[in-house]
Amino acid sequence: MARKKKKQIKVTLIRSPIGFQPRHRECVRGLGLKRMNHTVVLEDTPSIRGMVNKINYMLRVEEA
């Protein structure tokens, strides 16, 4: 049987979370981003999309 490949997105932190709201900093950590220009590949789920949309001004998002 062939498995469906799950969609993934590549998220890069392009702005520092220093000086922003604590909830926004928590979203950065929740996405697994640790420093500037750090990139992670995540599964494209509604919960991940919600965090990305909340801090979209700090991120660059691409399809992986």
C-alpha positions in Angstrom: 0.0 0.0 0.0 1.1 3.5 -0.8 1.1 6.0 2.1 0.1 9.5 1.7 2.9 12.0 2.2 2.0 14.5 4.8 2.5 18.2 3.9 5.3 19.9 5.5 6.4 23.6 5.9 9.8 25.1 6.5 9.8 27.9 9.0 12.7 30.3 9.6 13.0 32.8 12.4 14.0 36.2 10.8 13.3 38.6 13.7 14.4 38.3 17.3 11.5 37.6 19.8 13.2 39.9 22.4 10.9 42.7 23.4 7.8 41.1 22.1 4.8 39.7 24.1 5.5 36.6 26.2 2.9 34.6 24.4 4.6 35.3 21.1 8.0 34.2 22.5 6.3 31.0 23.7 5.0 30.4 20.1 8.6 30.7 18.8 9.8 28.1 21.4 6.8 25.9 20.7 7.7 25.8 17.0 11.2 24.6 18.0 13.0 27.8 16.9 16.0 28.6 19.0 17.9 31.5 17.4 17.9 33.9 14.5 18.0 32.3 11.0 17.2 28.9 12.6 15.0 26.8 10.3 12.8 23.8 11.2 10.6 21.6 9.0 7.2 21.0 10.6 4.1 19.0 9.7 1.4 21.3 8.3 -1.4 21.0 10.9 -4.0 23.5 12.1 -2.2 23.9 15.4 1.1 24.7 13.8 -0.6 27.0 11.3 -2.2 28.9 14.2 1.2 29.5 15.9 2.7 30.5 12.6 -0.2 33.0 11.9 0.2 34.5 15.4 3.8 35.4 14.9 3.9 35.8 11.1 5.8 39.1 11.4 8.8 37.1 12.8 8.9 34.2 10.4 9.5 33.2 6.8 7.4 30.2 5.7 8.0 28.0 2.7 6.7 24.7 1.5 9.1 21.9 2.2 
